[in-house]
Amino acid sequence: MQRILAQLSYDGAGFHGYQRQVTSRTVQEEFEKGLAKLHKAEHWPSLSSGRTDTGVHGVRHPVQFDTPLSIPKERWPMALSTCIPRDMQVLDVSFVDSDFHARHDAIGKEYCYRLYTSAARDVFRRNYAMHLRDQLDWQAMQTAARYFEGTHDFSSVSSPKTYVENKVRTIYRIEITTDGCDWEFRFVGSGFLYQMVRVLVGTLLKVGRGEWRAEYIPELLAKKDRTEAGITVPGNGLYLMNVFYHEDDLNRCLRGLKNT
C-alpha cells in the first residue's frame, strides 16, 4: 500500500463543512465517494489535516489515503479529479511514508479571510467574502494584530464548543492588506482552535471600527473569556490556504508577507 497526500481545493459554498455528516453534503463525503469509485469499492477512507466549517473554502487542503493502485504520481490529480464533483479539484499529490499523519505532522497553517466595504452588497460575492458598510482603520487593526502574534492562551478568541483543553497556540504573523474596498486578513500560526480565525477577524474589526483601542488586546487575552471578544464572522470569507509540513515551506510563506 502506498500512502498519498493529496492537496484538495474546493468551493465551500456547496458544503456543510469538511467532516462527514449523516444528512448534509460535506467535502469528506464527496472525496471519499471519489476514492471509492476509483478503487471500485463501496467505501474508501481518508484522513484530513483538519476540519473546515460550513461555507469555508479550501485552497490547499491536505488529505491522505492509502492505495494499492500503481498509478504514476503525475496522473493521480487527473484520476482523482474526474471522480469528484466540479466544485472540488485535486491540485497535486505526493507519495509519503507509511507513518505520515496529515494532522499530527503539520507544523503550521495559513488562513485568509476576505471582506469588502461598500454601501451596497454585491450579490455575486455573497459566498466568497463578508460585506461591511463600515470604514476601517488599517493602522489600528495592524497594531492590534501585533498583540495577537506570539504564543498565547487563545481561549478568549475560540469557540467554547472546542473539545481541545490546551488552548495555547503560536501565531507567527498576521498581515492585513487593503486594495480599495477589498480587505484580506492573513494568519500564519502553529495551529488554530475551532473558529479562532473567524473570532480574531471579528475582534480586529472592533478595533478597525474604532470601538476598541488596539492596546486592549493583551487584557482581552488575559481574561480567557470568549464573551469578551468580537463576533464570529461568517464562514463564507474564510479560506484555508496552506498546511505546512516542512520548515522551509513555512519560512517561505512568512518571508512572502508584505509586512514582514
N, C-alpha and C positions, 0 to 999 in steps of 0.2 A: 504493500500500500504506500502510495506517495501522498504526503501532506502538502496541500496547496493553500497559499494565501492569495485570495482574490481581492482586488480593490474595486469596490462596488460604488457606482454613482446612481442616485435616484432622486426623482422629484417627489418630495414628501407630501405634496398636496393630496395625493390619492391614497394615502396610507394612514392607518391609526397607529403610527409609530413603527419601530423595528420589530419588537418582540412578538412572537406568535400569540394570537388570541383565539378564543373559541368562535366568536361571531363576527369579528371585524377583519378587514383586509390589512395585512401587515407585510413589511419588507421581508422578514424572515420566512413567512409562509410562501410567498411568491418565489423567493430564491430557492428554497428547498424543493418546491414543486419542479423548478427547472432542473435542479440536480437530479431529482428522481427520474425525470423524463430522459435526461442524458444517460443515466445509468440503467435505464429500463427497470426501475424498481418502484415499489409502492411508496417508499419514503427514503430520503437521504439526508442525514443530519449535518448540521454545520455549527460553527461556533463563532460568534461575533466579538469584536473588540469592545463592544458596549451596546447600549440601547439608545434609541432616539425616541422622542415623544411624537404625538400626532402632529402632522404638518411640518415637522422638521426635515430638512433636506440633507442628503449625503453627497459630498463631492468626491471624497476618497474614504470610503468606509470599509475597513478590512474585515474579511470574513474567511475563516479557514474551513477546510473539509478534507477528508481522506478519500482517495480514489484508487481503484485497481487499473484504471484506464491508462493506456500508454500513448496519450495524445501529446505531441510536441508542445513545449511551453508557449511558443508564439501563436499556436492555434487555439489555445484554451479560451481567450477572451471572446472570439467569434463563436466558438462552440457553445459557450455558456449564454452569450447574449441572444442567440437565436432561440433559446429555451425559456426566456423570461419575458415579461411584458415590456412594452415600449417605453414605459416611464422608469425603466431601470436599464443600466448598462454596466457591463464588466469592462473596466478600463485596461487592466493588465493583471497578470498573475506572477507569482514567484514560487519556486519549489523551496520548501523549508524543511528543517529537521523534524523527525517524528515526535520530539518532545517540545516543539514550539507551541506556545499558547498565545493566541491572538489578544487576549485580555491581560493576562498576568505579565507578559513580556513587554508590554508597552511602557515606554519611559516618558511619554508626553503626548499631548493632544493640542490641536489648534481648532478653534471655533471662530466663526464670523457671524455677526449679527448686522442685518441691513434694515435701514429705515429711511423714510423720506419725509420732508416737511413741506407742506403746501396747504393752501386754503381748501382745495378740492381733493378728494380722494381719487386716485387712479384705479379704476376698476380692473385694469389689466395687470396690476401689480398686487392684487389683494392676497395672492397665495405666496408671494415671494419677498415681501418687505412690509414692515409696520408703517402705518401712516400716522403722522403727527401734524397738528396745526401750529404747535408752539415753535418759537425761535429758540435755538440752543446756543449756549456759551461754550465754544470748543475749549478754550483755555481752562475754564473752571472744571470741566469734565476731565481733561487730561491731568490736571493737578490732583483731582480726586482719585483717578486711576492709579497714580503713583503710590498712593497709600494702600491700595489693594495688592500691589506687587510684593513679592516675597513670600515667606512661609507664615501662614496664619491658621487659626481655627476659623473656618468659614461657616460656622453654624448660623450666623445672622443672615447669610445670603444663600441658603439652600433650603429646599422644601423640607418641612417637618416629617414628610412621608418617607424620607430616605431611610433605608434599612442599615446604612453604614454608621457604625458607632464612632469611629475615628474620623473627625471632620477637618483634620489638619491637611492642607494641601499647599503646594507652592505654585504661585503664578509668576512665570518668568517675565512676561511682558503683556501689557495692554496697549494697543495702538488705536487711536481714534482719528479717522480721516473724514473729510467732507469735500464734496465737489458740487457746488451749487446747493440744491435741496437734498442731495443724496448723502447719506452717512453710513460709514462702516465702523464697527467696533470689532477689533480682532483680539482674541485671547489665546495665549500660549501658556500652558501650565503642565505640571506633572500629572494632573488628573483633575476632574471636575465632579462635584457632587450632583445629585439629582436636582435639575432645574437651576443649578448655580449660575450658569452664564446668563440665563434669562432674568434672574433676580439682580445680578450685577448690572445688567443694562438698565433695568428699571430703577435701580438705585442711582446710577450715574445720571439718568435723566432728571432725577430730583435736583441734582446739583446743576445740571445744564439749564433747567428752567429757573434757577435762582431760588428754589425753595429751601435748599440746604447749602451750607458752606462746605467747601471741599475738606476743610480741616475737621469736619465732624466724623469722617470715615474711621479713624482709629477708635473713637468712642463707640461707634456702631459695632465694630468687630469685637470689642471687649465685652459688649453686652451679651453676645451669643444668643440673641433673641430674634427670630425671624420676623416677628411682628413689627420690629423697629426699622426694617429695611423698606426699599421701594417695592413696587408691584412686580409680579412675574409677567414679563411682556409676552405677547403671543408667540407661538412656536413657528409661525409662517416666515419670520425673518431670520431664523437660525439655520446655520449651515455647519455641518461637521466637515472641516476642510482636510484635516490630515491626522493620522495617528502615527507616532514616531516609535521606531524600534532601535534606531542607531543614533548615537550622539552626533555624528556628522550631519545627519539629516535635520535633527533638531536645531543644531547651531546654524545651519544654513538658513533655516526659516527665520531664526531670530535676527541674523545679520541682514535679512531682506526687509525687515520692517523699517518704515521710513523714519520713525522717531528714535531708532536705536543709535 
